Amino acid sequence: MAFIELKNVTFTYPNTSSPALDKLSLKVNKGQFVILFGPSGCGKSTLLRLLKNNIQPHGKLSGEIYMNNQLLIDEDATEREIGFVFQDPENQVVADDVLHELVFGMENIGLTANEMRNRLAEMVHFMGFQALLNRKTHELSGGQKQQVNLASVLLMQPNVLLLDEPTAQLDPVSSRDFLSMLVRLNEEFGMTIIMAEHRLEEIIPIADKIVMMEKGSIAIEGSPRKALHHIWCHGEKAYIPSIPSFYMRSLKETGHTQIPLTVKEGRTWLQEHKIPKVNNELASISVDSKEIIKVKNVYYQYDKKEAAILRDMNFSLKKGELYALLGGNGSGKTTFLKLLSGIYKPQQGSITLHNKKMKSWKRQDLVQRIGYLPQNPKLFFLQDTLEKEVRQTIEQWNVSKKAADAILYSLGIYHLCEKHPYDLSGGELQKGALACLLLRKPEVLLLDEPTKGLDPVSKEKLASILINLTKEGITIFMTSHDVEFVAKYATRCGMMFDGTISSEDFPGKFFHGNFFYTTMIQRLFRGLSNELVTEEEAVRAWNQKE
């Protein structure tokens, strides 16, 4: 018998005509690692929340949900056995400092002080949280908050772990550590894990079962190789990670039993074939040399008692480029964005826009020229529906409704206009905030993790919009943990380290020498054909190798 089973589950949110889940049936065996994926708004988060009674959303529910052969709604005892990590880390943080956040859940389930100390000591050492224990939670980056949230849940030792896009705000190194820990929990402790995720490159190989959802129903499910083959033949190919996608595009394979899922499996397969060599030199991508923003010797710190977040920062942003800044969680990327937008003021050094110091610009002029999308898009919204937010933007910035509708259609969110922003999924919320920002047509767009919460198809649409904006002369600066997106679309990349941008280059040179901050294709061809960074480059080289 299945450990968790949903039978013909239909769920409809209040004041909506279409169900979020539509006659959905799913079985999960005890100890399985299951990945849910699909378009933003397809029902992944709703499904996960229905599996935990005390956070079930309000609405009309039909069908049956069983856990361990008992109806979930009747089994209050299972609440302690189910841990949940939310998509938005802000929704889970309850305490002012990290130490109290970690012990909050253990206090609620009545553990003794000695048992709490033992569990806390073990978890802090396991996750390397010593430096964070006395920090205020509001000072943490989004990725650090997410790691604290996971630790808080694991301290209660659940048997089932539900995760809603937990790696969205984690840098590549933290993401791999996070996933490695989930594998250990699953394999060594038999924990059942159900995880909704958009970043599929490293997560699919560790799953026992993957489930692709569309419009509240299950479109494809099965073992990773079998399901990926089905998607390749009948579904949206954008959802297939780069290594299996390259394999199927290169060999036009029709069978699914040999599809490589990991770098190791891919390199084993490559050894049987002639490796494509790339002879042409890596060349830089030309952009307009006109300087829009210049940062000189900038320092910034939140607390005089602590080390500066940014130290002797120097930077130049050129007109029409799409610059991507990478770096670890807490390295200062978001802080730097807020300095560039004028929200924060540097304590030392200067920032100029068009050779005029930022502090000399009038606030309204600055807002008109520089658009800023925060990491948490909820901060962007003031109205109770997306339509009202768009209408206010139209009135404030004298934009035509036709232009607004075109942007909403291009982002695939026109049908969501009547919804409250907080009723949108993470990806839909991100696209709604971006739509309002694009309507203003600023000279410079500052985007903090713009691909967070977006499915692969939505990312491609976003990339098309951003590329067209750069062709129109708009300059884009973004922070990102999404290495695959950055490698494919950025014109220049930088690495934030030790309070400054330690290295810069165009994507081809930036990524090909890295171990962790690099693409799956570069890892696949490392030492064989180092210049290959993206799947498109690899396919072109493969097709020309003869």
PyMOL commands that set and color helices and strands:
alter all, ss='L'
color gray80, all
select helices_A, chain A and resi 44-50+53-55+72-74+76-81+89-91+98-108+113-127+130-132+137-139+142-154+172-189+204-206+224-234+237-239+242-251+263-270+333-341+358-360+363-369+377-380+386-397+401-410+414-416+421-423+426-439+456-471+483-489+507-512+520-525+535-544
alter helices_A, ss='H'
color red, helices_A
select strands_A, chain A and resi 4-12+21-28+33-37+60-67+70-71+82-85+160-164+192-196+209-214+217-222+291-300+310-318+322-327+348-353+356-357+370-373+444-448+475-479+492-497+500-505
alter strands_A, ss='S'
color yellow, strands_A
deselect
rebuild
show_as cartoon
